């Protein structure tokens, strides 16, 4: 590796460009912003390493892994059959004369095995959704409260830094 010296024209050109860039950043306020950011980074990293935030990330990864495990062929077949059935049932003629539904027609429909299967799937989905929401609501409430406190503290720190920056400039 060759040793660089200040007398080297390439080094001089690079230093001149770097100084020019620093002057423009200083004039635009970007340099002051970078100074403020470097002071915030250690605190921000400690917030990002909060065990509750890490747990949310792990849970999202777990959820995505679960979706990934679903057999793509199975989903494709189900969706394909669903589209076929919708095309067969939802004809233009039927769309002009939509059947009215009331309590009696709902009771009659409950005798149809296809309606029973569809309702069974919907009820199972709603049960799982309700259970998941119930189990997570307390944890999410606590996390939101902690997040709001953290954001309030970051806003307070930013306001203090802005006051300090104004004091230094004055």
Secondary structure, DSSP 8 states (H G I E B T S, - for coil): -----TTSHHHHHHHHHHHHHHHHHHHHTHHHHHHHHHHHHHHHHHHHT-HHHHHHHHHHHHHHHHHHHS-HHHHHHHHHHHHHHHHHHS-HHHHHT-----HHHHHHHTTSHHHHHHHHHHHHHHHHHHHHHHHHHHHHHHHHHHHHHHHHHHHHHHHHHHHHHHHHH-
